[in-house]
């Protein structure tokens, strides 16, 4: 029984880290898009 509990604990730990990893990657992608958008707006403002 202890071995099964350890396996579930390990799987839970692995799933938690995967969720964190996906969240961080999504934040990084969103930040990149936001920086590009801000750069585009800055260029538009400078042209005027």
C-alpha positions in Angstrom: 0.0 0.0 0.0 2.8 2.4 0.8 4.2 2.0 -2.7 0.9 2.9 -4.3 0.7 6.0 -2.1 4.2 7.0 -3.1 3.3 6.6 -6.8 0.2 8.8 -6.4 2.2 11.4 -4.5 4.9 11.4 -7.3 2.2 11.7 -10.0 0.5 14.6 -8.1 3.9 16.3 -7.8 4.6 15.8 -11.5 1.2 17.1 -12.6 1.6 20.2 -10.3 5.0 21.0 -11.9 3.6 20.5 -15.4 0.8 23.0 -14.6 3.3 25.5 -13.2 5.5 25.1 -16.3 2.6 25.6 -18.7 1.4 28.7 -16.8 4.9 30.2 -16.9 5.2 29.5 -20.6 1.8 31.1 -21.3 2.9 34.2 -19.3 6.1 34.4 -21.3 4.2 34.2 -24.6 1.7 36.8 -23.4 4.5 39.1 -22.3 6.2 38.8 -25.7 3.0 39.7 -27.5 2.5 42.6 -25.2 6.0 43.9 -25.8 5.5 43.6 -29.6 2.2 45.5 -29.4 3.7 48.2 -27.3 6.6 48.6 -29.7 4.1 48.9 -32.6 2.2 51.6 -30.8 5.4 53.4 -29.9 6.4 53.5 -33.6 2.9 54.7 -34.6 3.2 57.6 -32.1 6.7 58.5 -33.3 5.6 58.8 -36.9 3.1 61.6 -36.0 
